[in-house]
Amino acid sequence: MILDTEIKERLFEYLKLLEDEVLIKVSTGSDPISKEMADLINELAAISSKIKIEQAVLSRTPSFSINRIGEDTGVAFAGVPLGHEFTSLVLALLQVSGRPPKVDQNLIDQIKNIKGSYHFETYISLSCHNCPEVVQALNLMSVLNPGITHTMIDGAAFKEEVESKNIMAVPTVYLNGESFASGRMTLDEILSKMGSTPDTSEFENKEPYDVLVVGGGPAGSSAAIYTARKGIRTGLVAERFGGQVRDTLGIENLISVKYIEGPKLADNLEAHVRSYPVDIMTAQRVESIAKKDLIEVTLSNGAVLKSKTVILSTGARWRNTGVPGEAELKNKGVAYCPHCDGPLFQGKDIAVIGGGNSGIEAAIDLAGIVKHVTVLEFMPELKADAVLQKRLYSLPNVTVLKNVQLTEITGSDKVDGLNYLNRETGEEQHINLQGVFVQIGLVPNTDWLDGTLERNRFGEIIVDDHNATSIPGVFAAGDCTNSPYKQIIISMGSGANAALSAFDYLIRSEV
C-alpha cells in the first residue's frame, strides 16, 4: 500500500471533484519504481470510478500520462509523484478531468493564444519544495493548449539521464530538447520567458492609487491588506508573490503557526491579499521611481503607475560569494537550496559556505545525503545557535574549517573543488569536491533605486520609526530596509507599520 489511511481519506474527497473520466496510460517494467508506480495508480483507480487505466508504451519507463478519454493531453510523470509532487498529481487529475483551474483569466487567455509546438521536460527531486510550482504551471499549460506537452522526470528514477545531461540543480526545464531554465519559476515568469506577456494596454489609463505597494512578500502582502482594510485605493505590483519565503522549506517561528512550508505560506499570503479589492499586477518588474505631482513608478514594460503614496517592499535575494568560478558554475555544482538540490549530490563530497544558522542547518541536512560535508566559516567561530552547533559536531561526516576565506570555486564544466585561504597562517589550500552550497545571507533588492532615496552602505533603504524614507510619501518595509533583523514575522509587522503610516500621511497631507 503506497498511500496511508489519512492521505486516502483526503484523496477520496479531492477525487469527488473530478468532472469527467480520465485515462491513465501506464508504461512499467519489472524494476522497483515501476512496481511502486503501478501500486499508486491502482490505488487511485480504486478510489474513483472515473479513473481508468491502460497499459501503453511511452517514451520513458517507468512513466504514466493523464489523458481525457480519446485525447492525449500531454501531461506525463516519469517517476512516482509523491513527496512534494503529490499535489501536482492531484491537480493534474482534476484539471485534465475538466475542473477549472484557479488561475487568473488573463493568464488562461495567454496560454491558449500560444502558437506552435512546445515539448517541456522538468527534472525534479521529490524533496524539492520549489519544483511543484514549475511542474504544476507546465502541466496546466499542457491541459489548456494542445500544442504544449510536459513531462515531470524524477532525477532519482532516471539517474543516468540526469548525469548524461550534467543536471546538478532542480528544477531544470528542457524545451524541445534544449535547456530552457533552471530554478523556481511562476506561471507568469514561464510565459514571459516564452515571449507571451500581458497586453500593456491593461496598464494604460489606470487611475492614480492612494497607496501602491511594490513587492509581494510578507511585508508587501501585509501592507496591501492593511491599506485595503482602510478603504483606500490600493495597488500591488510584484514579480511574484512570496519572495524569499518560497525558498524556505520549514518555518517554525511564525508565532501561532507551529510549522508551515514556505510555498504554502506564500500561497496563503496571495490568497489573503486577493480576498480584498487590491489591484494586483504580477510578473512585473519595477525599474524606477520619481517624485512629481504624484509619485510615478515605471515598469520594465514602459508602463507608468501613479500613486499618492508608495510602499517599497522589494525584499532580498541570496548573497553571492563573488569569487571566481561561482557565476560560471552556478547550477553546475554551485547551489543555494540544500532541500532542492541536495539529493543530486548523494554520495558525493560537498562544501557549505557560511557558519550562520542557515549554513549550519544546510550542513546538517546535507550530511544525511552526501558522503562528506566541509563547512567554511570566515570568522574565528561559527555564528549559528548553540543547539545547531551541537548537532553539527555530533555528525561523523562533517569537517568545520573556521577563520578561512573562500578564494575560488574550481572546475570547467562542473565543480571539482575549491580553494581557500587560512586567515591565520596565510596558507592557501585546495579541497576536491563535487558541490558547493552558498549560505552567506541576503542582499537587498534595491539596486534599481540608485540616486533616488537614501540607503546605507549595504544597500538597505533607511527608514524611520514610521517606515518613512527620505522621499515624502514613500515608505519602505521588510528585508529591503535597515531593519536590524530579517525575519518573516518582523517583515509582516513592518509592512503593517508602513501601511498605517501611509494612511496617516494621506489624511494629514494635501496630496
N, C-alpha and C positions, 0 to 999 in steps of 0.2 A: 504494500500500500504506500503510495507516494504522498498523498495528502492526508494530514491528520484530521481528526474529527471536527475541530474548530474551524479549520480552513474550508472543509467540505460544507459545513453549515452556512458559512458566509457565501461560498460559491453557489450554493443552491439558490440563495436569494438573488445574487447577481444574474445568474443564468435564466431566471424567470423573466428578465428584461429582453431576452432575445426576441427580435421581431419575426424573422423568418428562419428557415432551416439553413444550416451551414454545413459544408462538406470539408472534412479534414482529410487531405491526401497525405499518406504516410510512406516514407521511404526508410526502412530499417534493415539492419543486418543482425549479426549474431553477437555483437560487442555489448558490453555492459550499459553503455549510454543508450543504445538502441532499445534495450530491454526497459530501461527506466522511462524512455520516451513513450514506448508502447503502453506501459502501465499507466502513465499520466493521461494519455489520450483516451484509453479505455475507461478510466475513472470519470473523465469529463463526459463521455458519451453516456455513462451510467446515470449521471446526474440530470441530464437534459435529453429528452427525446428529439429535440431539434438539432442535435449534433449527430451527423452521420460520418462514418469512417470508410475510407477506401485505400487499399494498398496501391502504391504508384512508384514509378521510377523518377526521382527528382535529381537535380544536378549535384546534390550532396547527400551522403548517407552517414549518419542519421539526420533526417530533417523532416519537416512536415509543412504543408501550406494550408491556409484557411481560405475557403472559397465560398462564393454564392453557388447555389445549385445551377450547374450548366455554365458557369462563368469563372475563370481564373482571375482572382483579384490581385495577384502579385504579392501577397503578404506571406512570408515564409520564415520559419525558425529553424536554424541549423544548430541543434543542441536542445537541451531541456530548459525552457524558460521558467526556472524557479528563482528563488532569491529575490533580488530587486526587480527582475524581469517578469515576475508572475503577474504584476499589474498590466504589463504590456500584453501578455497573453489574453487576459480577461477583456481588456479594451478592444483588442483585435477581434475577438469573437463577437462582441456586441456591435461594433461598427460594421463588420462585414455582414452581419445579420440585418442591417438597416437601421440600427439605433442611431439617431442623430448625434454627432459629436458636440461636446460643449466647447465650441470654438467660435470666435467672432466671425460673423458672416462675411466681412471683408476678406478675411484670410481664406475662407472657403472659396470665395469667388476667385481669388488669386490663384489658388491651387487648380481649380477647374479650368482656368484660362491658359495654363501652361501647355505649350505645344511641343511635340517631339517625343522621343523615347528616352527614358531615364531609368537605368537599372542600378539601384543603390545596394550596397552591401555594408553592413556595420559590424565591425569586430568589437566584441564586448567581453567583460568578465562579470560573472553573476554577483560579485561583491561590489561592483561599481554603482554608486548612487547617482552618478551623472549620466550613465548610459541610457536608462529608461526614457529620459526626456527626448533623446535623439531617436531612439527606436520607435517610440510612440508617434513622434512627429512624422517620420518617414512612412510608418505603417498607415497613418491617416492619409497621407498624400497618395499612397497606393490605392487606398479604398476609394478616394474621391476622383482620381484621374486614371483612366485606363492606360495611359502612356507611361505610367510610373510603376515600378516594382521595387520591392525591398525585402532583403533577407537579413535577419539577425544571425550573427555567427558567434557562438561561444568559443573564445580562444582556447579554453581548456579542452574542448572536444575536438578541435582541429589545430593541434599544436604545430604539426608540420606545415600547414598552410600559413599560420601566423609567422613562423620562423622564416619561411621562404620569402615572405614579403617584408621581413625585418620590422614587424609591428611591435613596438615597445611602449605603446600608450593606448589607452581606451577612453572613450570610444574613438575608433578610427573608421572613417567612412570612405568607401570607394564608390565612384560613379562611372559606370560603363567601363569598368576595368582599370581606371586610373584613380590615383589618390585624390580625394575631394577635400577632406577636412579632418581635423583631429581635435578632440576635446568637446566639452559640453556646448551644445547649441540649442537655441529655442527654435520653434517653428518659424518665427519671424526671421531669425538670422539665416536659417537654411534657405528660405525663399529669397532673401536679399542676396545671398551668395550665388543663387541661380539666376539672378538678374530680374527677379519678379518683386517689384516694390509697390507699395500703395500709391494710388494716384495722388500726386502732390496737390491736386485741386482741393482735396479734402482739408488742407491747411489754410486755404485762402479764405479771406473774409471772416475769420474767426473773431468773435467779439473779444475785447480785452478781458483777461481774468482779474479777479480780485487777488487771488494767490495762484502762482504757477510753481509747482513742485518739480524739481529736476532730480530724478533718481527714484528707483523703485525698490530699494532695500528696506530694512526695518525702520530707518529714520524717515525716509520719504513716504512710506506707507502710513506710518503713524501721523506724520504732518498732514497728509491728504485727508485722513479720516477726521482729524481734529478740526481742520478748516471747513470741511464739508458739513460737519455737525453744527457749525456756526451759521450755516445757511448762506454762505458767501460762495460766489462763483469760483470753482476750483478746477485747475487743470493739472495733469501729471504727465510728464514726458520722460521716457526712460528707454534704454536699450532693451531691458528685460526686467521682470520682477525678481526680487530675491537677492541680487548682488552676491557677495561672498557667502551668504547663507547657503546658497546652492552647492557650494564646495565643501560644506561641513556635513559629516556623516551623523554623529550622535551629539545632541545638545542636551545637557543635563543641568544647566544652571539658569534656565529661564524660569523664574520663580512661578510656582503653582503648576508647572508642566514638568513632571519628573523626567520624561525622556521624549524627544521628538527628533526625527531626522531632518536635516537641512532642507532638502527638496520639498518635504511635506510642509514645513513651516513657511517656505516661500510661497507655496500654493495657497496656504491659509491667508497669508498677507494679501495676495492678489484678490482672493475671494472676498475678503473683508472690505478692501477698497472698492471693489466693484459693486458692493451692496449699497453704496452711496452714489449720489449723482455727480461723480467726478468724470471730467472729460479726459479719458486715458488715451495716450498716444505712445505705443510701444514700438520697438525696433527703430528708434530714432536716436541719433547721436547729436548732442548739443555742441556747437562749435564756438560760440561767443556770446557775451552778454554785454549790453550797453545801457547806460542810464540816460534817457532822454526825457520827454514829457512823461512817458511811461517807461517801464523797463522792457527792453527788447531782447529776446532770446532767439538767436539764429541757429537753425538746424543744418545738418550736413547736406540736406536736400535743397537748401536755399530758402526754405520757408522761414518766416519771421513771426514769432508768437509775442504778443504784448500782454503785459500784466502790471497791475498797480504795485504788487509785491512779488518777490521770488524767494523760494526756499531752496538752497542748494544742498543736495544730499547725495552726492555722487560716489560716496564710499571709497573703497581702496582696493588694491589688487596685490597679488603676491609680489614680494620684493625679489629682484634678481640679484645674483652674486656679482654680476658684471665681469667675471673672469673670462679669459679666452676659452672657447670651447662650449660655453653654456648655451649661447644662442644657436650655434651651429649644430649642436647635438640635442636640442630640445625635441622630445618625443622619440629620440634615438638612444635612450638611456638616461637622459636628464628628465626628471619628472617632478611634479609638485603635489600630486594627490596620492598618498600611500594606499588609501582604500580602493581607489580606482585601478591604479597601475601595479600595485603590489603583486597580485597573482601572476603577472607576466614575468616576474623575476624569481619565481620558485626555484630553489636550489642554487641560486647564484649569490655572489658576493656583491654587496651594495654599501653605499655610504649615505648618511643623513647629515646635512649641513645645518647646524643650529642646535643649541642646547637649551632653548626655552621650552615651554610646555608643549607647543605644537611639535617641535623637533623630537622631544623625548617620547611623546605619545606615538609619533610615527615610528620611531625606532622600536618601541615595544611591540607595536602591531606587526611590523615587518619581520621582526625576529622569529615570529611564529610561521613565517612563509619561506624566507630566504635561507641561504646557507650561513651567511655571516653578515653582521651589521657593524660598520665603523661610524661612530659619531664624532664629528669635528666641531669643536666649540672655540670661538675666538678668544673669549675671556678665560682667566685662570680657573674659574669654577663654572659649573652648569648653573643656569638661571631657572630651571624648572622647579616645580613644587617638590618638597621633600618626599612625598608619598610616591611621586613618579620616579624620582631618582632611586629610591629604594627598590622599586620593582625592576628598573632597568639593570641595576647592578646585580640582581639575582639571576639574570639570564646568562646562560653559558656561552652563547654565540654572539656576544656584543663586546666590542672594544671601544673605549672612550678616549679620545685624544683632546686634551684641553690646552688652552694657550697656543693654538695653532691657527694659521691663516691659509685658507684655500687660495692657491695661485693659478691653477689651470685644471680644466677637465679635458682629458686626452681621449683621442680616438679619431678615426677617419669617417667611416660610415656609421659607426655606433661607438658608444662609450667603451673604453678599455681600461680606464684608470683615472687617477687624479694626482696632482702634485700639491704639496702643502709645505708651508714654512713653519718650523718650530720657532716661535717668537722669543723663546728664552735663549736658545743656542744659536739661532740664525741659520740652522742647517735646513736644507730643502730635501724633502723625501718624496717618493712615489709609492702609490698603492695600486695594485692591479685589481680591478673590479669591473662589474658589468652595468652598474646603475648608480645614479646619484639623485637623491631626493632633497630638494632645496626647501628648507623650512626656517626662513630668517625674518619673518614678519611681513608687514604690509607697507605699501607706499600709496599716498592719497591720489585719487583720480582728479587732479586739479591742474594738469599741465595746460589745459586749454584756457586757463584764467590768467596767463601771463600778462602783466601790465594792466590788469583791471582792478583787483581788490587786494588787500593786504594779506600776505601769507608769511609763515615763518620759514626758517631755513630748511625745514623738512618738507615744505610744500603744503603744509596744513593751513586751512583758512583760519585766520584769527577771529574769534568771536568773543563777545562779552557775555555777561550773565543772562542776557535776553536773547542770545544766539544771533545778535546783530553783527553784521560785517562792517567794513569801512565804507560801504556804499549804502546810503539811506534807502530803506525799503528792501534791501537784500539781506536775507538771513541764511544761516547755514547750520547743518545738523549732522551728527553721526561721525563716521570714521574719517571723513574728509576734513574735519576741523581739528583744532588744537586741544580737544578734549584729552585729558591725560590717560584715560583708559578706553580701550577699544573692545566693547562688549555689546552683544545684541540688546540686552535689556537697557543699557545706557543709551544706545542709539535710539531706541524707541522713545525713551524719556526725552532725549534731545530733540527729536522730531516734534513731539508734543509741545515742548517749550518754545520751539521756533514758531510753530503754528499759532500758539496763543499770543506770542509777541507780534507776529504779523497782523493778527486781528486787532490787537491793541494799537498798532501803528496806523492801521486803516481808519479806526474810529477817532484817532487824535490828530490825524494829518488832514491836509486839504487835497489829497490825491483824489 
